[in-house]
Each structure stands twice: as C-alpha cells, then as structure tokens.
Amino acid sequence: MNLADQMEFLVLVWLVVENTESAFLVGLFSGLRFIGMVLAPVSGTIIDRHGGIKALKTTRLLYLFYSGTILTVLFLNKFKLWMAFFMATLNGINRASDMVARQTSMATILGINAINSGVAGFRIVRDITQMIGPLLGALILDGLGIEWSYIAICSVFFMSSVLVFRASRQQSSLGLATVQEESPSRQLNDSSNTKTSPLWESFKQGLVYVYKSKPLLMLFILATLYNILVFPVIYGLMPVIAKSVLNTDATGLGRLMFAIYAGALIGTLIIGSVKSFNRPGRTLIIANLGWYLAFLALAPVDIYIFAIIILFVGGFTSGITNVMVEQLLLTISSKEFRGRVMGTRALAVAALFIGVLGSGSLADATSIQISVATITSLGFLITIVVTLLLPQLWRIQTS
C-alpha cells in the first residue's frame, strides 16, 4: 500500500507544483493528506473494541476505490487540479484508520516480546517502498504520462487489498486473534469495560492514560514537534525546492525522496539489529536533534549532489527517530490501551497540516531557504527545552 501511496503523492504533488509554483498550495495539498489524523484517537477507540484486521480490509478497499475513480476521470479527460486536493482529503481521512489499524494488528499478532523486531521489520519494508515509490512514480509520469501512472497505482492498491484479505483468513485459521499478552494497565482499571463503556468515555480514558504516563506524553510531544517543524520540509517544501532551487524535474524530485528513505532504511536496519537499548529515550532524543540539524544544513544548499548527501543523513536520523518512537509507544503502553495510544500518536501526525501550511506561507512571504532554516531551528531548540522540562523519557531504562 505504501508503494502506491508514495507514487500517487509524487504524481499529484508534481502537478500542483507545475500548475501553481506556490509553496503554500503545495503545503495545502500535502497537509490535506494527513488532515484525517484528527480522527485517529476515535479510530483507535473503535479498533480497541472491534480489532484492527477488519478496519484494514475497509481502508485498503477505500484506497483502491479512490485511485480507481481518479483513473476513470483521467481516461474521460475530465481531470481538474481541484480533484487532486479533494482526493488528498479523502485519502487523509482514510489514512488515520489505516495507520492505527496496521500498528495495533502488528502488536496483537506478534506479541509484546516481538514488538521491537516487528516495528523495525515493518519500517524496513516501508522505507524500501518509500524509496522506490516516488522514483517509480516520477519515471512513469515523465516517460509515459499520468494515465499510466495511475494504472500502476491502482494495480498496487489492488494487490495490497488482496494481501490483507489473505492475511485475515490466515489469522483466523491459525487462531492468532487470541494471542495472550501482558497484564492489564496498572494505572486505570476500566480496561475490562472497554467494549461496553460509551465511546466518548473510552476515548477520554485513552487521553488520560497518555497524560498520566510522562514518557508517553513526552513521546507524543516529540512526535508533534517533528510533524510541525521538520516533516514539512519533506512533504511540503521539497517539491518546490526541487523545481525552484535545484532546478530539476519530477524524476529529480524522486531521487531526492529516494535519498531520504535510503538513509531512513539504513537507520532502521541499525536499530532493528539491536535487541535492546539500556537508555532508549536518550538514543531517540539524540537522533531527533540530529534530524533537525541535518535539515537545517539543507537550507542554504542549491547544488543537487550536496542536497542528496544531506537528505541521506537526515533520512538516517529520521529512521532511527521514527522506529524508536513506535517501539517505545508499543512497549510502554498496555494491550488494553494500545489502540488509543497509537491513535493519540497518529493525532500528532495531524499537526503536519499546521506545519506544511505555516512553512509554505513563510516560504511564499520570504524564501524557501528562510522557511527551512526557521522551522528546523525552532524544532531543535524546542526539543531541548521540552527534554529539560520532562526528563522522564531521557532517564528511562530497559531491563
């Protein structure tokens, strides 16, 4: 699924860049892809009640339906630019449920002892598809046109749907839905009533659970910060940097994205090879600060090969950061609250909408370079301040 999603992102965002050359509108398009994350805590509450596999089957079919609709419109020669923004919104709403369902299903199937390797394994596959997806989408777009791009996108979404339905049948036949995990939450005693208590109460209990656990709260804050102050460089400003600063085409943008996720893959492989960390919080925070510094170094660069190198380093630190955040969230949280915790984590992704609009507006008002330097500097400084105010994550130890 992620392969098709990345292909679709590059194809549509390049159309927005070519037709508008506005950092704000590119940011708006990118932000709409994550706008549905505001619903993620509600999705997590529902998934805690009904399970993740059912939700996954629904979300994958919706991805296929949406891309098939765009393909039909393209063949009828009725495609308009506003449709790209509308499709980004629909996919953004769908993405929230898909993300939470995927993460909670993985934890349930693998069990608590295999979460670290499971998260790393998933991120490896995801990083590979994020490396290949934009470059493949760009090559097809530049070589064959948008119609063939969407034929490829629909084909990948179809295969993803088939695989999820097959996985669902295998889970049922192997009885994996009844995997036993760790004991109920020590902080709240309402977990036995999760399926019977009102939806709002379950949702509120999840927020309270995250707030009371200072390490979980710190993880949520860190995720929110980097979604506002560093991810906008990738999802909002990068297409404009490629066209206006580095003077390259869609394939050149695909190579830039390839460099980011190649670095992320290396970082993920390194983290996945380590069975445990004595001080995982420190590893996470140091990698997160390195991510901000790498993208800050990108601000003055206008030479393509230097940008590739910097983005590889930034991708490396981002890979470590993202894996460590997911590992710690799934490890620290109890089974009964895992869907709601990951839903709250996904809510942090919704902050990306604010980030891409803010960075895009700043870039249009000043310059791309000033926008990149401003948001990454702020991210670096605020992360240090928050770490000093909430040191529990920095101090956390694993046995």
C-alpha positions in Angstrom: 0.0 0.0 0.0 2.7 2.5 0.9 4.4 2.0 -2.5 1.2 3.1 -4.3 0.6 5.9 -1.8 4.1 7.3 -2.4 3.7 7.0 -6.2 0.4 8.8 -6.0 1.8 11.6 -3.8 4.6 12.4 -6.2 2.4 12.3 -9.3 -0.2 14.6 -7.8 2.1 17.0 -5.9 4.2 17.5 -9.1 1.0 18.5 -10.9 0.4 21.1 -8.2 3.9 22.4 -8.4 3.9 22.7 -12.2 0.5 24.4 -12.2 0.9 26.8 -9.3 4.6 27.0 -8.2 3.2 28.1 -4.8 4.8 26.7 -1.7 1.5 27.4 0.2 -0.6 25.4 -2.2 1.9 22.5 -2.3 1.8 22.6 1.5 -2.0 22.6 1.5 -2.1 19.6 -0.8 0.4 17.7 1.4 -1.4 18.8 4.6 -4.8 17.5 3.4 -3.2 14.1 3.0 -2.9 14.0 6.8 -5.9 16.1 7.9 -7.9 12.9 8.8 -5.4 12.2 11.6 -7.5 14.4 13.9 -9.9 11.5 13.9 -7.2 9.0 14.8 -8.0 8.8 18.6 -11.6 7.9 17.7 -10.4 5.3 15.2 -8.1 3.9 17.9 -11.0 3.6 20.4 -13.1 1.8 17.8 -10.3 -0.5 16.9 -9.7 -1.4 20.6 -13.3 -2.6 20.6 -13.5 -4.4 17.2 -10.0 -5.3 16.1 -7.6 -3.9 13.5 -7.9 -6.5 10.7 -11.5 -5.5 10.0 -10.5 -1.9 9.8 -7.5 -2.7 7.5 -9.8 -4.5 5.0 -12.0 -1.5 4.8 -9.3 1.1 4.4 -7.4 -0.8 1.7 -10.6 -1.2 -0.4 -11.2 2.6 0.0 -7.7 3.4 -1.3 -8.4 1.2 -4.3 -11.8 2.9 -4.9 -10.4 6.4 -4.7 -7.5 5.8 -7.0 -9.8 3.9 -9.4 -12.1 7.0 -9.5 -9.2 9.2 -10.5 -8.1 6.8 -13.2 -11.6 6.8 -14.6 -11.7 10.6 -14.6 -8.3 10.7 -16.4 -9.4 8.4 -19.2 -12.6 10.5 -19.6 -10.3 13.6 -19.9 -12.2 15.4 -17.2 -9.4 15.7 -14.6 -9.1 19.2 -12.9 -6.5 20.3 -10.4 -9.0 20.7 -7.6 -9.6 17.0 -7.8 -6.1 16.4 -6.5 -6.9 18.4 -3.4 -10.2 16.6 -2.9 -8.5 13.2 -3.3 -5.8 14.2 -0.8 -8.6 15.0 1.7 -10.4 11.6 1.2 -7.1 9.7 1.5 -6.2 11.7 4.5 -9.4 10.7 6.3 -8.8 7.0 5.3 -5.1 7.1 6.3 -5.9 7.7 10.0 -7.8 4.4 10.4 -5.3 2.5 8.2 -2.3 3.7 10.3 -3.8 2.8 13.7 -5.3 -0.5 12.5 -1.9 -1.6 11.0 0.1 -0.8 14.1 -2.3 -2.4 16.6 -2.8 -5.5 14.4 1.0 -5.9 14.3 1.3 -5.7 18.0 -1.5 -8.2 18.5 -0.2 -10.8 16.1 3.4 -10.6 17.1 3.0 -10.3 20.8 4.8 -8.0 23.3 8.2 -9.7 23.1 8.5 -9.3 19.4 7.4 -5.7 19.1 10.8 -4.2 18.6 11.8 -6.5 15.8 8.3 -6.2 14.3 8.3 -2.4 14.3 11.8 -2.4 12.7 10.8 -5.0 10.2 7.7 -3.0 9.2 9.8 0.2 8.9 12.3 -1.6 6.7 9.6 -2.6 4.3 8.0 0.9 4.5 11.4 2.6 3.9 12.0 0.5 0.9 8.7 1.3 -0.7 9.2 5.0 0.2 12.5 4.8 -1.6 11.1 3.2 -4.7 7.6 4.7 -4.8 8.4 8.4 -5.6 11.1 7.5 -8.1 9.0 4.9 -9.8 6.0 7.3 -9.9 8.2 10.0 -11.4 9.8 7.8 -14.0 6.3 6.6 -15.2 5.0 10.2 -15.1 7.9 11.6 -17.1 8.1 8.7 -19.5 4.5 7.5 -20.1 2.2 10.2 -18.6 -0.3 10.4 -15.8 -2.7 7.8 -17.1 -0.1 5.1 -17.0 1.0 6.3 -13.6 -2.5 5.7 -12.2 -2.8 2.3 -13.9 0.3 1.3 -11.9 -1.0 3.0 -8.7 -4.4 1.1 -8.9 -2.6 -2.2 -9.6 -0.5 -1.8 -6.4 -3.6 -0.8 -4.3 -5.4 -3.9 -5.7 -2.5 -6.2 -4.7 -2.4 -4.6 -1.2 -6.1 -5.3 -0.7 -5.7 -8.9 -1.8 -2.8 -9.5 0.7 -4.8 -8.0 3.6 -7.8 -10.3 2.9 -5.4 -13.3 2.7 -3.7 -12.3 5.9 -7.1 -12.1 7.6 -8.0 -15.6 6.6 -4.7 -17.0 7.8 -5.1 -15.2 11.1 -8.5 -16.8 11.6 -7.2 -20.3 10.6 -4.2 -20.0 13.0 -6.2 -18.6 15.9 -3.9 -15.5 16.2 -6.7 -13.3 17.3 -6.5 -14.8 20.8 -2.8 -14.1 21.4 -2.2 -13.5 25.1 -0.2 -10.5 26.1 0.8 -8.6 29.1 -1.3 -7.9 32.2 -3.9 -5.1 32.2 -3.0 -1.5 32.8 -1.7 -0.7 36.2 -2.8 2.9 36.0 -6.5 2.5 35.1 -8.9 -0.3 35.9 -11.5 0.4 33.3 -10.0 -1.8 30.6 -12.4 -4.7 31.3 -15.2 -2.4 30.3 -13.6 -1.1 27.1 -16.1 -2.7 24.8 -19.1 -1.8 26.9 -18.4 1.8 28.1 -19.5 4.7 25.9 -17.3 5.6 23.0 -16.5 9.1 24.4 -15.6 7.6 27.8 -13.2 5.2 26.2 -11.7 8.0 24.1 -11.2 10.2 27.2 -9.7 7.3 29.2 -7.0 6.9 26.4 -6.1 10.6 26.6 -5.8 10.5 30.4 -3.7 7.3 30.2 -1.2 9.1 27.9 -1.2 12.2 30.0 -0.5 10.3 33.3 2.5 8.5 31.8 5.2 11.1 31.4 7.3 9.0 29.0 4.2 8.5 26.7 3.4 12.2 27.0 6.9 13.1 26.0 6.8 10.8 23.0 3.6 12.5 21.9 5.1 15.9 22.2 8.3 14.9 20.3 6.1 13.4 17.5 4.0 16.5 17.3 7.1 18.8 17.2 8.8 16.9 14.3 5.5 16.8 12.4 5.2 20.5 12.6 8.8 21.5 12.3 10.7 19.0 10.1 8.4 16.8 8.2 7.0 19.8 6.3 10.4 20.1 4.6 9.8 16.6 3.1 6.1 16.7 2.3 5.6 20.5 1.8 8.7 22.3 0.7 10.7 19.5 -1.0 8.8 19.6 -4.4 9.3 23.4 -4.5 13.0 23.0 -3.5 13.4 20.5 -6.4 11.8 22.7 -9.0 12.7 26.3 -7.9 16.1 25.9 -6.0 17.7 22.8 -7.5 16.1 23.2 -11.0 15.2 19.6 -11.5 12.2 17.7 -12.8 9.8 15.1 -11.3 12.5 12.4 -11.7 14.9 14.6 -9.8 12.4 15.0 -7.0 12.0 11.2 -7.0 15.8 10.9 -6.5 15.7 13.4 -3.6 12.9 11.3 -1.9 14.9 8.2 -2.7 17.9 9.6 -0.8 15.8 10.5 2.3 14.3 7.0 2.6 17.6 5.2 1.7 19.0 6.9 4.8 15.9 6.0 6.8 16.3 2.4 5.7 19.9 2.3 7.0 18.9 3.8 10.3 16.1 1.4 10.6 18.3 -1.6 9.9 20.8 -0.5 12.5 18.0 -0.1 15.2 16.5 -3.4 14.1 19.8 -5.2 14.6 20.0 -4.1 18.3 17.9 -6.3 20.5 17.6 -3.8 23.3 18.8 -0.4 24.5 19.7 0.4 28.1 18.7 4.0 27.5 16.3 4.1 24.6 15.0 7.5 25.4 18.4 9.1 25.0 19.0 7.3 21.7 15.7 8.7 20.4 16.2 12.3 21.6 19.8 12.5 20.2 18.6 11.1 16.8 15.7 13.5 16.8 18.1 16.5 17.4 20.3 15.2 14.6 17.4 15.1 12.2 16.7 18.8 12.8 20.4 19.7 12.3 20.6 17.8 9.1 17.7 19.5 7.6 18.9 22.9 8.9 22.1 22.3 6.8 19.9 21.9 3.7 18.6 25.5 3.9 21.5 27.2 2.0 22.2 24.4 -0.4 21.5 24.9 -4.2 23.7 22.1 -5.6 21.9 18.9 -6.3 24.5 16.4 -5.2 25.1 18.2 -1.9 21.3 18.1 -1.3 21.3 14.4 -1.9 24.0 13.8 0.7 22.3 16.0 3.3 19.0 14.4 2.7 20.5 10.9 3.1 21.9 11.9 6.5 18.6 13.5 7.5 16.8 10.4 6.4 19.2 8.2 8.5 18.4 10.2 11.7 14.6 10.2 10.9 14.6 6.5 10.5 16.1 6.0 14.0 13.7 8.6 15.4 10.5 7.1 14.0 11.4 3.5 14.9 12.3 4.4 18.4 9.1 6.3 18.9 6.9 3.4 17.7 8.9 0.9 19.7 8.6 2.8 22.9 4.9 3.6 22.5 4.0 0.0 21.9 6.3 -1.3 24.7 5.3 1.2 27.4 1.5 1.1 26.7 -0.6 -1.8 27.9 -2.6 -4.0 25.5 -6.0 -2.6 26.5 -4.9 1.0 25.7 -2.7 0.3 22.7 -5.2 1.3 20.0 -6.0 4.5 21.8 -2.3 5.3 22.4 -1.4 4.8 18.8 -4.5 6.8 17.9 -3.2 9.6 20.0 0.2 9.2 18.4 -1.5 9.5 15.0 -3.1 12.7 16.2 0.4 14.1 16.3 0.6 13.5 12.6 -2.4 15.8 12.1 -0.1 18.6 13.3 1.7 18.2 9.9 -1.2 20.1 8.4 -0.3 23.1 10.5 3.4 22.7 9.7 3.1 22.5 5.9 0.7 25.5 5.8 2.9 27.5 8.1 6.2 26.7 6.3 4.6 27.2 2.9 3.2 30.6 3.8 6.6 31.6 5.2 8.3 30.4 2.1 5.9 32.4 -0.2 6.4 35.5 2.0 10.2 35.3 2.3 12.1 32.4 0.7 12.4 28.6 0.7 15.8 28.9 2.5 14.4 31.1 5.3 11.4 28.8 5.8 13.6 25.7 6.1 16.1 27.4 8.4 13.4 28.9 10.7 11.3 25.7 11.3 14.2 23.4 11.8 16.0 25.8 14.2 12.8 26.1 16.2 12.4 22.3 16.3 15.9 21.8 17.6 15.6 24.5 20.3 12.1 23.5 21.5 13.1 19.8 21.7 15.9 20.7 24.0 13.6 22.8 26.2 11.0 20.1 26.4 13.6 17.4 27.3 14.7 19.6 30.2 11.2 20.1 31.4 10.1 16.4 31.0 13.3 14.4 31.6 11.5 11.1 32.3 12.0 9.8 28.8 15.7 10.8 28.8 16.1 8.8 32.0 14.0 5.7 31.1 15.9 2.4 31.3 15.1 -1.0 30.0 15.8 -4.2 31.9 
